[in-house]
Amino acid sequence: MKLEPQLNFVQISDVHLRPNAGRSGWWLSERPEHLLQLAVEKVCALGGVDFVVFTGDLFDQAEAAALDQFVAIAGALPCPYHVVVGNHDVVGKPWPGRLTKQTFAERLALPEKLYYSVPVKPGYRLIVLDTVPAPFPHAQGCLPAEQMEWLRWQLLVHRDEQVIVALHHPPVAPAYFRDFRLNPLDGSQFAELMAASPNVVAVLSGHLHVPRRWSYRKRPYFSAPSLGGPPNAFRHFQLELTARSARLRYDWIPVVPESKRRPLWYPLTVGSRRDRRGRYRLQLPLLAQRRLARRLNAAS
């Protein structure tokens, strides 16, 4: 399989669309649909984006009407988009006008189990996970054993591809986010699996509403800023591969002028400069470097 030397992609998270006007919480914006429209325009302006991944909480209260808003706006994207389910996107039991996991999957033409693997460019793959607990969506996520085994198999089968893993709840996060990440057992098992998989180039999550970057055993983890509330931004990534190295450039793109997005607690939502933008050199083991060099040379 031909391997191209660059991958250009965008992560948008925590839009919290609502079909009715007004904010549902002090931490959210009044017109999330307008913010999503602005984000789509900025993605179009970037040019050359290979795909967009939405890492959960597209909707605020699992309302089916909000899904109609999303489909209408996201349809203007200049590239394919992929969706991760968040805890605000679904309800546990059927409820008139609200989305369950089943109806969420049906309306967005996703696999019934809501975790899936998709090629995004020759030599590159996106793996989407479902970390929303059943039967009741919760702020703390989980990764059932069945899904963990499926993930392990996907990483093995696609070991010759560069893989991005996307999920809603962050698997790795500081202690003050302990109630807003995967439960500790699932998180530790997931992190060890990522560390043992040299073809994983990034793990993307949402849920926290703030940009954060962590590293665990030479694997980068990125939590996205919220689009539907301050800091009203999304992430832009560029993966660059050569025969000797792999670098992941990341940035954040606000959609609202700074003068209009500064509540008193705004500084808490932006993280450090290193969280927002920078460059991460991926540490590939020798065998992976040799395999990457052969594939790049074959593609040139």
Sequence and secondary structure as in RCSB ss.txt:
>XXXX:A:sequence
MKLEPQLNFVQISDVHLRPNAGRSGWWLSERPEHLLQLAVEKVCALGGVDFVVFTGDLFDQAEAAALDQFVAIAG
ALPCPYHVVVGNHDVVGKPWPGRLTKQTFAERLALPEKLYYSVPVKPGYRLIVLDTVPAPFPHAQGCLPAEQMEW
LRWQLLVHRDEQVIVALHHPPVAPAYFRDFRLNPLDGSQFAELMAASPNVVAVLSGHLHVPRRWSYRKRPYFSAP
SLGGPPNAFRHFQLELTARSARLRYDWIPVVPESKRRPLWYPLTVGSRRDRRGRYRLQLPLLAQRRLARRLNAAS
>XXXX:A:secstr
    SEEEEEEE    B SSSS SSTTS S HHHHHHHHHHHHHHH    EEEEES  BSS BHHHHHHHHHHHT
T SS EEEE  TTT  SS  TTB  HHHHHHHTT  TTS EEEEEETTEEEEE     SSS  SSB   HHHHHH
HHHHHHHTTTSEEEEE SS SS  GGGGGGSB HHHHHHHHHHHHT TTEEEEEE SSSS EEEEETTEEEEE  
 SSSTT EEEEEEEEE SS EEEEEEEEESS GGGS  TTGGGGS  HHHHSEEEE    HHHHHHHHHHHHHH 
